[in-house]
Amino acid sequence: MFPGMGGMDPRKMKMMMKQLGIKNEELNVKKVIFELEDKKLIIDDPQVSAIDMQGQKTYTVIGNAREEAGEIPKEDIKMVAEQTSVSEEEAKKTLEENDGDIAEAISKLKK
């Protein structure tokens, strides 16, 4: 659990943490999603621990992450549609094909 404490008896570790006012709880989580600026990281069937130390909670997530493209902002879709005189559906499709690159989408739709 703590680096540098290798080989310590888990019961002693738990007792020591209790004396220090540290609570550790394993959470039953099905999926964790981190929404980043340009993509999502999704962890299916993760191991999640919540550690409460002096009223401050820290979460530890362990598992294999997969990436997913993020949502195309509606403002971007609307701007591309207006600039190229196409429907918002077509603008969204072109943005998705170009990984959200507005300039590239506009360039392709104007051809």
QUIBEL-V244106 format. One record per pair of residues at least 6 apart in sequence whose C-alpha atoms are under 6 Angstrom apart, sorted by the first residue. I is the first residue (numbers start at 1). J is the second residue. If there is no record, write none. Layout:
BEGIN
i={I	I}
j={J	J}
END
This chain:
BEGIN
i={22	22	23	23	24	24	25	25	26	27	27	30	31	31	31	32	32	33	33	34	34	38	39	39	39	40	40	40	41	41	41	42	42	43	43	46	46	47	47	48	48	49	49	50	50	51	51	77	77	80	80	81	81	81	94	95}
j={52	53	51	52	50	51	49	50	49	48	49	45	43	44	45	42	43	41	42	40	41	70	68	69	70	67	68	70	65	66	67	65	66	64	65	62	63	61	62	60	61	59	60	58	59	57	58	91	92	91	106	87	88	91	105	105}
END
